[in-house]
Amino acid sequence: MKKIIFTLLFAASFVGTAQEKEEEKGTFTLSGTVDVYGTANFADGSGTPGILIATPESANGFGLGFANTVFAYEKGKSGVVADIAFGPRADDANMAGAINQLYAYYNVSEKVTVTAGQFNTFLGYEVISPAANFNYTVSYLFNAGPFSQTGIKLDYAASEDLSFLLAVTNGHGISSIDSNVTGDMQVGGQIGYKGQFLNVIYGATGADATNDDLYLDYTGGFNASESFYVGINAAYANSADADAGYQGAALYLQNSFSDSFALGLRSEFFQANGSSDASVTAVTLTANASLTENLKLITDLRLDSSEDAAIEVFGAEKSVAALTIAAVYSF
């Protein structure tokens, strides 16, 4: 009888130890994207507005987007994310060499998370990775606003519908490899309700620059039907000291015809304010087709128009049309 009891106790102890080791192991994930494109315009000269590379005037024929790899590890209440990206698109968006994002986080509770490091901005409708955007070329609003910030943020999920965010960061024009010797900071916040987000940032954009830059941004959308989606982005930015800023709005209309094919129309108005105002409109018709579970083909037919020499790359033109076809692979 004693031998049986001892055997049972030993087995229970072994199972408990195995479970503890399993819980201590943590979870590692690896994901990423790769994208390439071909582009041509119907104007005199090379280039494509909104292609999101450091030299959009060089975009002609075939080109590379970026290779993006995300390493994530979580154990218990904490975790880290290292988002590494290479290529022309990364050169335009990264703040520090190959680093797109690099941060650690701690889940204080099921509702509260604290994140510290470099993270993509919470402003705007579009993001850096083309795999997460419906269109391949980006809007003027996305190009004008911050891409990433370095600092600390707190996320609070009050309920399934209501969320809050508070952030204290360096000015978003200061990369994470720069020394913020002047202590130029920003404070930001977000209120989210049922997929609608109101964002604000105030402070310095860059080192030794104006420190009264205000950014207001609304991002949201709704399903008009089972297949038709309406997305909205509206933004306003201004610095009284610099007497400069911008304002604009973009409407995203997307209809899914099947699980693998959708058409979308993005219509945008953007105006840069300063000593003289300059506005531009851009209309993009996009076909988004999933060839496999991992590979999709994004085709943008885009028309930019401006009477104020405000078209990206083509300041001397009043209108520019461009066709871009991109292959985006996600894993």
DODO-503715 format. One record per atom (N, C-alpha, C, O, CB): x, y negated, z negated; residue in one letter. Coordinates in pm, whole numbers, plus 50000, padded with zeros to 5 digits. Each point is the difference from the previous one (the first is absolute). Glycine has a CB too. Example, Ala and Ser with C-alpha at 12.3 -4.5 7.8 and 13.67 -1.06 7.14 Angstrom:
<kebas>
513195056949220A 499114988150000A 500904988050000A 501045000249934A 497075011549941A 501544977850197S 500824988149994S 499234989149927S 500514988949983S 500675017450232S 
</kebas>
This chain:
<kebas>
500835012050000M 499174988050000M 500874987450000M 499714990350070M 498485022349809M 502914988050038K 500904988549993K 500664997650135K 500194988650042K 500215016049715K 499955006650312K 500634998750131K 499054993350100K 500434992050083K 500965028449868K 497344983050041I 499014994250092I 499864985149975I 499994992050094I 498785029949915I 501114974449862I 499874985749964I 501224992150045I 499884989050054I 498705017349748I 502634999650175F 501234993450038F 500064998050152F 500424989550049F 500745020649750F 498425000350274T 500014999250147T 499064989150050T 500354992650092T 500205031849919T 498274974649929L 499034989850039L 500524986049971L 499844990950082L 498315025349874L 502484982049927L 500554987049964L 501134995950096L 500104988450039L 499295016149721L 501455005250276F 501114997350092F 499484996050138F 500514990750063F 500935025749810F 497524990950172A 499414996950131A 499384986150001A 500154992550097A 499415032049939A 499744972049856A 499374986849990A 501064989050000A 499834989550062A 498255020649813A 503034992550051S 501094990349995S 500634998350138S 500334988750037S 500105017349724S 499735004850314F 500614999550133F 499124991950096F 500504991950077F 500605030449882F 497584980150036V 499064992850086V 500014985249968V 500004991750091V 498585028849926V 501424976049852G 500024986049959G 501264993150045G 499944988550046G 498665017349758G 502555000950186T 501264994150043T 500014998050151T 500484989750048T 500695021249759T 498314998750266A 499934999050147A 499124988250042A 500344992850094A 500005032049926A 498534973249910Q 499114988950032Q 500674986649973Q 499854990650077Q 498195024049869Q 502714984649942E 500704987749967E 501044996650107E 500144988450039E 499485016149717E 501115005750290K 500994997750104K 499354995550130K 500544991550071K 500935025649823K 497364988650136E 499284996150121E 499554985549991E 500094992650098E 499155031149933E 500284972249850E 499554986349981E 501174990250006E 499834988650045E 498285019849817E 503064995950093E 501164991249999E 500644998750137E 500824991050021E 499545015449744E 499295002250327K 500655000550130K 499784987350082K 500924995550068K 498825029149927K 499074969650001G 499694988350080G 499645003550143G 500045011750039G 501484975349817G 498115002850222T 499575002050138T 500794991150094T 500084987849980T 497625018249940T 502885000150182F 500764992650102F 499265000850133F 499565010850041F 502624994149840F 497684983750186T 499354999750132T 500874992450099T 500734990749964T 496995010449927T 502195003150233L 500744993750109L 499034997350115L 499305009050045L 502885002649887L 497804976050114S 499124996350111S 500694989250083S 501034994649962S 496895011349903S 501484991150249G 500604989550082G 499354998750136G 499055007150032G 503064996849849G 498434986950200T 499494997650135T 501164996850094T 501064995649958T 496744996149948T 501965010650223V 500914996050106V 499144994350113V 498975005850035V 502795012049903V 498654970950120D 499214994550110D 500914994450109D 501064994449973D 497085000349866D 501415006950283V 500654994650120V 498914993850087V 498825003249985V 503085014150007V 498504973750099Y 498994993350080Y 500544996550138Y 501215000150025Y 497764990749767Y 500105006250296G 500314994250130G 499134987750015G 498815000549969G 501835021950133G 499924966549946T 499234987650007T 500344992250126T 501125000850051T 498804998449700T 499114993250299A 500194991450116A 499054988349987A 498875001549953A 501855018050194A 499734968849895N 499124988349997N 499704995550142N 500625004550096N 500324988549681N 498104998050234F 499604994850130F 500324985150004F 499174991650036F 498995025849988F 503094979549936A 500484986249995A 501414999550056A 500575010350036A 497984984649763A 502014993250209D 501354998350052D 500995001049884D 500154990649922D 499014994750268D 501525026049799G 500955002149892G 499665012549921G 498905005450012G 501494970049975G 500565029149931S 499785012049920S 499444996549863S 500074988549957S 501795022950166S 497594998749811G 499494998049865G 498545003449987G 499244999950097G 502444982649874G 497925020749905T 498605003049968T 499664993949865T 500655003149900T 499445018450234T 498904969849859P 499604994549870P 499535011049905P 499315009450041P 500054969250072P 501025020249760G 499515009249898G 500635013750001G 499485009049933G 498464978850080G 503155014250059I 500595013450007I 500705003749869I 500325011649978I 499984985550271I 499924993149664L 500635001749868L 501385006250011L 500275010649943L 497464991749957L 503144990950173I 501425002949996I 500704986649983I 499434989650030I 500365031550116I 501464979249808A 500704987749967A 500164990950122A 500074987749986A 501135024649834A 498864993550299T 500124992150123T 498905004150097T 500275007250097T 502234990649872T 496264997650008P 498885004050087P 500184995650144P 499365005450090P 499174993449712P 502344991250222E 500254995650137E 500775010650079E 500064999350123E 499954977049797E 500605033350010S 500745010850067S 499135012050034S 500445009150070S 501584983349810S 496745007650070A 499125011450024A 499615000650147A 499294991350050A 499845007349714A 501355011550304N 499715001850142N 500315014450037N 501065005249962N 499464970450088N 498595031050022G 500225014150031G 499795008549878G 499014998449928G 502614995350250G 499305015549797F 499885009149886F 500804994849880F 501054993850017F 498625025550141F 499814983349722G 500674995349880G 499725008949881G 499135008650003G 500744968450085G 500895020649806L 499865007649876L 499294991649895L 500224987949990L 501865025150063L 497084993649868G 499394993549884G 500905002249880G 501004993149982G 496685010050111G 501955006849824F 500915003649891F 499805014349956F 498975006250025F 501044970249901F 501025028850007A 499935013049935A 499864997449851A 500884994049938A 500525017550244A 497514993149762N 499644996749862N 499865012949919N 499225008850036N 499604970050040N 501935022249815T 499945011849914T 499744995749856T 500684991349947T 500895021250206T 497424993649785V 499614996449864V 500265011849907V 499425010750016V 498824973350070V 502655014049816F 500295009949897F 499264995949873F 500144988749955F 502145016650147F 496955003749841A 499244996949879A 500135011449900A 499935011850036A 498464974350097A 501805010349742Y 500105010049893Y 499194995149881Y 500134988649957Y 502175018850120Y 496855001549869E 499174996749885E 500105011049895E 499955011950031E 498484974950116E 501725008949730K 500075009349888K 499324993749880K 500414989449953K 501755020750135K 496814996449863G 499274994449888G 499304987150039G 499254999750097G 502385010749747G 498614979150081K 499334987250022K 500784990650091K 499524989150030K 499455013749749K 502225001250264S 500844990750075S 500465006150133S 499885012050022S 500884977949762S 499755001650302G 500485004650129G 500824989350070G 500064988649954G 497975026450062G 502594988850095V 500794990850081V 499675002250147V 499605010950040V 502254988849787V 498314989750253V 499795000750144V 501174993050069V 500334988749967V 497145011850005V 503155006350124A 501044994250083A 499545000950145A 499955010950057A 501894995349778A 497824982450223D 499484999150137D 501114994350088D 500294988049993D 497295008849925D 503035011750163I 501154996250080I 499604999150147I 499355009150051I 502225001849783I 498814978250233A 499614998250140A 501164994450081A 500734991249954A 496905005049975A 502545009250192F 501044995750092F 499364996650135F 498975005650036F 502765008649846F 498904976750191G 499534996850134G 499614985450013G 499964992949899G 499265030450124G 500484972050099P 499664985950022P 498824995049918P 500034988749951P 500865014250276P 498085005349757R 498844995849921R 500404998549853R 499544990849932R 498905020850229R 502404997349792A 500484999249862A 500884987849980A 499954993649895A 499935031350088A 500964971750117D 500874988449990D 499194987249981D 500464990649935D 501225021050208D 497134988049914D 499154988249989D 499254999549867D 499674989249951D 500085011050296D 499995011449694A 499145000549882A 500725002949870A 499574995449895A 498665011950255A 502875000149855N 500705003649877N 500614987649934N 500394990450067N 500105032350028N 499574977749772M 500594988949926M 501455002749963M 500744990649969M 497015003949944M 502685018050089A 501345003349953A 500545011950078A 499785011549960A 499684979549810A 501235006550339G 500585010850078G 498955009850048G 499064996350070G 503025001249801G 498085015250090A 499085010450044A 498835001949904A 499175008850021A 502745002450091A 498024980849782I 498965001949898I 498734992550038I 500004987850012I 501775014849812I 497165004950196N 498694994050018N 499344998149863N 499534989149968N 500245021650261N 500204999949693Q 499504999249862Q 500915008449910Q 500555010250041Q 497064986450041Q 502544998949795L 500765007549901L 499504995749863L 500304989049954L 501755012950198L 497185006949782Y 499414996049872Y 499765012049910Y 499955011550044Y 498984969050069Y 500915016349760A 499625010049900A 498674995649939A 499694988049997A 502745018049953A 496795003650002Y 498714996549941Y 499745008549875Y 500555010949982Y 498574982550245Y 500035001249688Y 499635006949876Y 498504998649981Y 499474988949999Y 502805006749896Y 497045015750091N 498565000049977N 499744998749850N 500045009849926N 499565004550280N 500124973649751V 499744997549859V 498785008049955V 499975005349890V 501034971650129V 498025023850067S 498785007849976S 499435003950135S 500624997550103S 498904990449676S 499325018250222E 499375003750125E 499604987750082E 499805000950121E 499375020149770E 500724967550042K 499534988050068K 501094989650023K 499844991250084K 497975013049815K 503304996650029V 501044989750005V 501325005850049V 500485010049948V 498384977849864V 501725005850291T 501305004050054T 500904987850011T 499594989550050T 499345029650078T 502314982349825V 500994989450011V 501065004550102V 500525011149991V 499084981349768V 500704998850339T 500965003050105T 501094989550002T 499714988049990T 498505023450146T 503064992949876A 501124990750005A 500935003750114A 500315011850019A 499534984449732A 500614993750326G 500905002450111G 499594992050121G 499444989149987G 501035033649926G 499804982550203Q 499604993850126Q 498855007950060Q 500105012150021Q 502244979350019Q 496555001749986F 498815006750052F 499374991350109F 500134987849999F 499485023649778F 499704995250317N 499314992650106N 498934991049940N 499385003449899N 501075015350264N 499334969949901T 499084990149948T 498575005349991T 499605008950075T 501864973450020T 497795012149813F 498595003549986F 499124990650082F 498785001850001F 501695007249770F 500114981250297L 499234991050084L 499785006150138L 500815008150047L 500134972349828L 497985015950189G 499815002950141G 499335013250033G 499895008949916G 502064977650116G 497595014550092Y 499285011750050Y 500955010450058Y 499795012049983Y 498244973350063Y 503005010150023E 500935008950067E 501235002649914E 500294992649906E 498894999050315E 501555019149812V 501185003949923V 501185002250096V 499834999550122V 498725011049698V 502624992050124I 501205001650081I 499955012650085I 500314999750119I 500984987949708I 498315023650113S 500005012850072S 498905000450106S 498844998049966S 502095013249829S 499414991450332P 498965000650104P 499065011849982P 498894999950054P 502704989150100P 498835021149770A 499135011649978A 498774996349918A 498985006850008A 503025008150005A 498104974349909A 498894996049914A 499154988950061A 499014995849941A 502365010849864A 499034988550313N 499254989650070N 499225006050117N 500425010050059N 501314972949875N 497145011150098F 499255004550118F 500674994950127F 500145007550097F 497724992649769F 502564987250134N 500714994050113N 501505002449984N 500495002049888N 497704980450139N 502545017450083Y 501465001349991Y 500654986349984Y 500824998149910Y 499095022850230Y 499754969549947T 500514986549982T 499304993849879T 498875003649967T 501614993950282T 500194993349685V 499464994449876V 499444986050024V 500274993750102V 501385019949765V 497574981850037S 499364986950009S 500964988949961S 501045002549939S 496765008250011S 501854976950086Y 500774988349957Y 499914998549848Y 500964995749936Y 498614993050286Y 499305014849721L 499844999249854L 500995009249930L 500584996349898L 496994998050132L 502615017850023F 500935009249938F 501434994850012F 500775000749904F 497695018450148F 501904975750065N 501344994850020N 500294987949912N 501154997749962N 498775010850271N 499054983749736A 500204987749922A 500145002649851A 500714992749931A 498014995150242A 500605022549777G 499975002449856G 501195008049953G 500825004050081G 496744995049929G 502555003549862P 501115008249947P 499865014650042P 498895005050016P 501314979549790P 500945022350213F 500015014350026F 500125007949870F 499285009749977F 501754986050248F 499905000049689S 500265007149874S 500374990149891S 500354988550028S 500415031950100S 499174984149748Q 500434992149885Q 500855008549907Q 499885012249996Q 498074973650022Q 502925007349906T 500835006849901T 499674994549862T 500164988049975T 501685015950196T 497715004849742G 499634995649865G 499245010849927G 500345011850007G 499604964750073G 499035019349850I 499205009349921I 498524996950020I 499614988450014I 502245013949816I 497325008250171K 498564998050014K 499265009749909K 500515010649965K 499784981550274K 498525004049726L 499135008249915L 498685002050072L 499344990350038L 501765001149751L 498505021250229D 498725003550062D 499055005349894D 500375008549919D 500784996650299D 497634989749784Y 498985004549905Y 498745003950075Y 499364991650062Y 501594993449758Y 498715027850174A 498785005050063A 498895000049896A 499875009449922A 501455005050241A 497894975149836A 498944998749900A 498915010550021A 499415004949904A 501074970650079A 499265027850142S 499025010450035S 500325004850140S 501004996050059S 497214993849793S 500945018950203E 500215004750137E 499874988650101E 500605000650107E 498545021949826E 500104967250033D 499754989050093D 500824987549972D 500274992350091D 497465016649933D 502684989049851L 500624987449959L 501455002249958L 500305008849919L 497464982650009L 503155000250128S 501415001149965S 500624986149990S 499514990450059S 500625032050055S 500974976949810F 500734987549982F 501495002650016F 500485010949971F 497724980249875F 502534998750200L 501465000950013L 500614986849956L 499464989350030L 500355027450160L 501304984149740L 500774988249960L 501465002750031L 500525010649965L 497824983349852L 502344996650249A 501385002050041A 500854987849968A 499544988650014A 499695026850167A 502014987049777V 501014989649983V 501235004550078V 500595010449969V 498524982649800V 501274999250333T 501065004450091T 500934988450034T 499704988449972T 498775029350122T 502654985749969N 500814989850066N 499194994150115N 499035006050045N 503135005949891N 498244976350110G 499414994950123G 500165010450110G 501075005950013G 499424970349918G 498465026150149H 500065011350094H 501024997950111H 500315009550073H 497314995049876H 502924983450066G 501064997750096G 501375003749947G 500994999550073G 497654982550021G 501435021949778I 501265004049939I 500085015250004I 499185006749937I 500864972849913I 500925026050222S 500105014450009S 500535005749870S 500564992849917S 499815005650331S 499465014649735S 500435006549877S 501515001449991S 500525004149896S 497345008150102S 502884984550110I 501455000149991I 500564985849980I 501204998249987I 498855022350159I 499054969649852D 500434986349973D 500054997649850D 499335006849922D 499664985550296D 501824998249742S 500034995949860S 499034988349981S 500184989550062S 502245018249913S 496594994149942N 499014989449976N 500554990649892N 499464999149890N 498615016350175N 503034977749971V 500704991949900V 499184987949955V 500204994949890V 501955012550210V 496934988049984T 499184988549964T 498715004149930T 499234991449957T 501734996450235T 498805025249796G 498825004849929G 498694996650067G 499014997449933G 502295000549862G 498705002150339D 498784996750073D 499025011749994D 500305010950048D 501004973850106D 497535013049788M 499055010849970M 498634997350063M 499674988950039M 501565015549748M 498015006450220Q 498604999350040Q 499155007549898Q 500455009649938Q 500214988850306Q 498114997249741V 499005007749926V 498875003050096V 499654991750084V 500974997549692V 498805022750211G 498945003950092G 498955008349931G 500235005649893G 501394993650292G 497235001649878G 498935007949943G 499045004850107G 499974994850112G 500244992449678G 499015022750173Q 499015005750093Q 498795004749922Q 500125005849892Q 501705001250268Q 497014990549897I 498755005749949I 499395008250113I 499784994950110I 499844985649728I 500125032250135G 499425008750100G 498655005249957G 499835004349885G 502445001950189G 496774993450016Y 498665005149967Y 499415006750123Y 499744993650101Y 499934988349726Y 500115031150163K 499385008050105K 500684997950136K 499334997850101K 498515001049773K 503495001850127G 500734998950125G 500234985950050G 500544998250110G 498535023449942G 500534968249869Q 500244986150036Q 501054994449902Q 499895001949879Q 497724995350214Q 503414995749961F 501104995749915F 500264985050019F 500144995150112F 500875027949901F 499054970049875L 500364985849999L 501384998949936L 500195004149886L 497364988350101L 503425001950089N 501394999549956N 500484985649989N 499544991250074N 500875031050033N 500514975449801V 500604986849985V 501465001549958V 500345008749919V 497424981350019V 503105001750118I 501404999049960I 500364985249990I 499594992050083I 501005030350029I 500174974249784Y 500424986049984Y 501444999849949Y 500375007949913Y 497254984750041Y 503174998250101G 501384998549953G 500944996750113G 499614993550097G 499925022349721G 501724988650168A 501034997250100A 500055011250103A 499935011849966A 501394975249864A 498805009250297T 500135010150105T 501445005150008T 500225012050014T 497914977150113T 502845001849865G 501405004050010G 500874992049906G 499534990749934G 500105015850301G 501654997049759A 500944993249912A 500224985550045A 500134997350120A 500985024849830A 498924968849953D 500234985750027D 499004994350099D 500324990750074D 502105012949879D 496385002050050A 498954995050089A 498904993749915A 500174998249879A 500365019550296A 498364978949889T 498884994549924T 499485010549903T 500085012050027T 499324972750165T 500065010949696N 499515009449899N 498514998349973N 499515004049895N 502754996050002N 497034994150199D 498554998249983D 499235006950112D 498914995650037D 501504982749847D 500165032350170D 499355007150111D 498815008149949D 500145008349910D 502064992850213D 496644996449935L 498775006949962L 499535008750115L 499904995550113L 499474985849732L 500335031450124Y 499485009550099Y 498685005649949Y 499935005849891Y 502425000250188Y 496604992149999L 498705005849971L 499655009650113L 500194996850117L 499064982549754L 500235032450094D 499765010250101D 498785008449961D 499865004449886D 502614996250170D 496675001350042Y 498875009349982Y 500155011450101Y 500194997650119Y 498284983749798Y 501455030950034T 500095011950084T 498875009549963T 499805003049882T 502714994350141T 496775007350075G 498915009249970G 499405006050124G 500574999050109G 498964988049687G 499325019150189G 499305006150111G 498855008649952G 499815002049881G 502304997750249G 497145005249966F 498845008349966F 499655008950119F 500344996850114F 498794985549725F 500215028550135N 499515009050103N 498614995550043N 499035000949924N 502345018349981N 498544976050220A 498704995850052A 499145012150034A 498774999149998A 502274980050091A 499615032249943S 499315012650026S 500995011249973S 501114997549953S 497354992050221S 501165022749855E 500905011249977E 501244999450088E 501055005449964E 496985008349972E 501864979850179S 501134999650093S 500604986150019S 501104998850054S 497855020450060S 500354970349843F 500434986350028F 500464993049872F 499284999549901F 499134999450293F 502834995749811Y 500594993449884Y 500344985550033Y 500444996950111Y 500495025049808Y 498854969249984V 500324985950014V 501014996249892V 499725001249881V 497984993750218V 503485000549943G 501024995549906G 500204985050012G 499814994350107G 501325028149906G 499254971149876I 500144985449997I 501274996349924I 500325005849897I 497174991350114I 503234993150044N 501134994149929N 499984984950022N 499984995450114N 501395025949913N 498624971249864A 500044985450008A 501044995049901A 500095005149888A 497464993650180A 503254991449974A 501094995649913A 500244985050014A 499714993950103A 501345028849916A 499494971649873Y 500374985849997Y 501274998749919Y 500125005849893Y 497464986750127Y 503384999850032A 501254997549928A 500364985350014A 499764993950104A 501035029849936A 499794970649851N 500344985750007N 501044996749894N 500015005549890N 497704989150197N 503174996249948S 500934993849906S 499864985050015S 500284994550106S 501345025249904S 497964973649884A 499864985550005A 501364993350014A 500144990050070A 497785011549790A 503095004050074D 501354994150006D 500575001050141D 500644990650048D 499735015449712D 499415005250306A 500515001850136A 499054994550106A 500384998550116A 500835021649805A 497564976950039D 498974995650092D 499875009850117D 499994996250117D 500444979849818D 499485036950028A 499925010450103A 499245012049946A 499905002049878A 502284990250223A 497305015749991G 499275012149961G 499345006250122G 500414997450113G 499194993349658G 499415017450206Y 499265006050110Y 498635004449952Y 499735000649880Y 502425006950228Y 497004995749987Q 498695005449970Q 499555008350120Q 500414997650113Q 499014982949735Q 499735029350125G 499555008350110G 499055010949954G 499775002049881G 502354993250235G 497335011749983A 499095010949971A 500075010250113A 500224996450116A 498254988349752A 501335027950096A 500005010850099A 498825009349972A 499705003149885A 502824995650140A 496835005550082L 498875009249990L 500385012950070L 500484999950114L 497854980949879L 501465030549939Y 500365013150053Y 498735008250022Y 499325003549904Y 502934995649978Y 497455003850242L 498835008250035L 500505013450053L 500755000450098L 497844978949954L 501005031649885Q 500515013250038Q 498865010150006Q 499175000949909Q 503064993849984Q 497745012850216N 498965010350016N 500655013450027N 500795001450093N 497594981449993N 501285027249834S 500515013650017S 499045008050086S 498845001949963S 502344997149814S 499295005650337F 499185008050089F 500095014849968F 499125007950034F 501194974950143F 500795021149756S 500195013749954S 501044999649889S 500494989449963S 498925020450266S 500935001949718D 501035000649895D 501384996450054D 500914997149922D 497755020549963D 501514982550247S 501324997950058S 500114987850091S 501084997350053S 499205026949933S 498634968250032F 500074988550089F 499124988649951F 498855002049959F 501615013450232F 500114972449813A 499274988149959A 500464988150082A 501144999550045A 498585009649722A 499384981250251L 500314987450065L 499834988749900L 499115000549915L 500175008650310L 501584980749785G 499904988949909G 500294986850069G 500724999550099G 499935015649716G 498784974250131L 500254986650050L 500374991149883L 499224998249907L 499165005150285L 502834991049814R 500434990349898R 500004986150063R 500664997650101R 500775019949780R 497824973550057S 499914986350047S 500534990949890S 499525000549886S 498495004950263S 502984986249884E 500674992149897E 500164985450040E 500264996950117E 500955023649812E 498624970649973F 500334985950015F 501024996549894F 499835003449883F 497874990950211F 503394998849947F 501064996449906F 500454985750028F 500174996150116F 500585028149866F 499444968249910Q 500444986250015Q 501114997049902Q 499845001949879Q 497894991450200Q 503405001949972A 501114995749915A 499844985149976A 499834992350094A 501715025749996A 498534977949783N 499814986049963N 501344993849961N 500865006649942N 496794998449981N 502514982250109G 501224992949966G 499934986050054G 498934993849999G 502375027450001G 499834973650047S 500004986650058S 499064999350119S 499424989650029S 502945007149895S 497485014750145S 499005001350106S 499445014149995S 500755009649979S 500414973150167S 497555018649872D 499365013149993D 500135007350134D 499954993850107D 498434997549719D 501775022050166A 500095008150122A 499205012749978A 500225007149901A 502074983550158A 496805012450031S 499135011649983S 500165009750115S 500434996450109S 497964989549764S 501245026650099V 500075010650100V 498885010049974V 499635002449885V 502864994750138V 496965008550082T 499035010949988T 500605012350066T 500734999050098T 497304984849901T 501645027749945A 500515012750055A 498905010449993A 499405002149894A 502984992350036A 497355012050182V 498995010550009V 500695012850044V 500685000250102V 497494983149952V 501655027349869T 500675012750029T 498985011350010T 499265002649905T 502814989249976T 497905014850233L 499175011850020L 500895012349980L 501035001450067L 497404986350095L 501185021149746T 500855011349964T 499275013250014T 498855001449957T 502394983949886T 499445024350221A 499545013950004A 500915008149909A 501225000150018A 497874997450220A 500335009249665N 500755007849902N 499605014650014N 498885003949967N 501264976249873N 500815028150210A 499695014050029A 500945009349924A 501214998450007A 497954995150221A 500285016149698S 500805010149929S 500215011950092S 499065007350030S 500034985249746S 502155009550268L 500315011250089L 500135013049922L 499605010650048L 501564973650108L 499405014949724T 500085011349908T 499724994549860T 499694988249984T 502015024450163T 498404996149754E 499794995649862E 501034989849957E 499734991749913E 499275030550036E 502204978250111N 501104991249960N 500304988950100N 500584989849963N 500355029449916N 498704982650248L 500404990650106L 498804992550054L 498995005950037L 502925009150022L 498224971749944K 498944992150062K 500594990150100K 501154995849988K 497455006649805K 500584994150305L 500374990750106L 499174987349982L 498775000649997L 501855018550163L 500074969549828I 499324987249980I 500274991150120I 501154997150030I 499045005049718I 498754993650321T 500134991450117T 499384986449971T 498814999149970T 501155021050183T 500854969349857D 499544986349977D 500024992250131D 501044999250066D 499835001649697D 498004993550274L 499934990250107L 499704986749932L 498924998249944L 500295018850234L 501754973849826R 499944988049916R 500084987350084R 500784999150096R 500285013849716R 498124977150151L 500014987050066L 500154989149895L 499134998349914L 499435010550276L 502544983649817D 500264988749910D 499804987150077D 500464998750114D 501185015049748D 497674976750075S 499734987250067S 500274988449905S 499675000849881S 498615010350265S 502324978149906S 500284988349918S 500224987850088S 500655000950104S 500365013649718S 498444974250136E 500234987250067E 501124992349931E 500344989050041E 497265010250031E 502975006849820D 500974992749916D 501375006649997D 500764997949905D 497344994449957D 502235015650239A 501305006650006A 500255008649875A 501104999849945A 499784981350196A 498095026449816A 500105007749876A 500045015050021A 499985007549902A 498834974149988A 501255023350234I 500075014350026I 501395005149965I 501004994350044I 497265003850139I 501805012649738E 501305005649963E 500775004150125E 499475006650089E 499585001449692E 502214987950226V 500915002750111V 499774990650118V 500964994950058V 499135028949869V 498664973750109F 499684992550121F 499444986149964F 498824997250021F 500725024550101F 501334969749824G 499564986849959G 499584991050116G 499234990649981G 502275011749827G 499005000550310A 499684991650116A 498735004450072A 499524992950088A 502915002749937A 497025016049938E 498835005350069E 498714996849924E 499994999049877E 501445019350216E 497494980149982K 498704997949938K 499255013049977K 499095000549917K 500834977350192K 500465032749962S 499405013149977S 500965010950046S 500714998350100S 496974992149928S 502355020449899V 500885011350032V 499235012949973V 499425001749893V 502674984950049V 497905022450154A 499415013249984A 501115010449994A 501004998950071A 496894993850051A 501945017449794A 501025010449987A 499335013549974A 498965000849935A 502704982349976A 498965027350143L 499525013649979L 501085007949927L 501155000550044L 497394998550164L 501095007249681T 500955007949920T 499395013649970T 498865001049955T 502134978149942T 499795031550129I 499585013649968I 501025005949904I 501195000650032I 497655002350194I 500735001349657A 500925005149897A 499615014049957A 498825003449990A 501584973249932A 500625031550052A 499815013449943A 500464999249855A 501134996049972A 499205015850253A 498794992249683V 500294999349858V 499845013949939V 498925005950006V 500324969849983V 501845029449954Y 499975013349940Y 500124998649848Y 500874993049949Y 500175017450259Y 498064996549721S 500004999549853S 500195014149944S 499495009750056S 499004969949947S 502245021449887F 500175013049935F 499954998349849F 500135009849926F 501274998550269F 
</kebas>
